[in-house]
Amino acid sequence: MLGKFDILPMNEATAHHYAVVTRHLRAASQIIGSNDVWIAAAALAHSMPVVTNNAAHFGRVQGLEVVGY
């Protein structure tokens, strides 16, 4: 089943985005789960949108393109 999907690498850019997003969300008192921050960071690092049924949650991440369904 996973053969249908591209697996995004964990790299320095992703880690950097994770740190920036976490700092921003903490400063705004709008924390989201750490796994969701990793998802957002990977999307930002690879210039990809996040497709989710929780657009309000991921919408807290500055600069992240969110596609709701």
Secondary structure, DSSP 4 states (H G I P E B T S, - for coil): -GGGSPPPPP-HHHHHHHHHHHHHHHHTT----HHHHHHHHHHHHTT--EEES-HHHHTTSTT--EEE-
